[in-house]
């Protein structure tokens, strides 16, 4: 975890390291989280215990599982997510398809049901910024570039 804000607009005067704390996946209410996450090879593919996977990834009760997910690791946060693949490849599982992402790819998620699975043989590194958001009234489509 690189940085956390607890408010919006962000307090630019507070110089303390606000990432120096325990925090789950979603940011604080009206806040943000900036982190870099590494997925070792063969992470997330063979899952028998969805609650164990969520616990291993630090996904707490404040993260909602996808409705009738096609994979046990599929979940959804009430966040706007900016994700950049820095290194390697990873599969983004969605409700209806898988999207293979490679270094340099960018994903913007808006409360999207999803799971990350590294089916490759190399580590995958993602930069992720999560922005607290309102609960959506309708789930929007995923944007990838």
Secondary structure, DSSP 8 states (H G I E B T S, - for coil): --EEESSSS--SS--S-TTSS---SS--TT-EEEEEEEE-TTBSSS-S-HHHHHHHTT--TTSEE-TT-SSTT-EE-SEEEEEEEEESEEEEE-SS-EEEEETT-EEEEES--BEEEB-SSS-EEEEEEEEE----SS----EE-
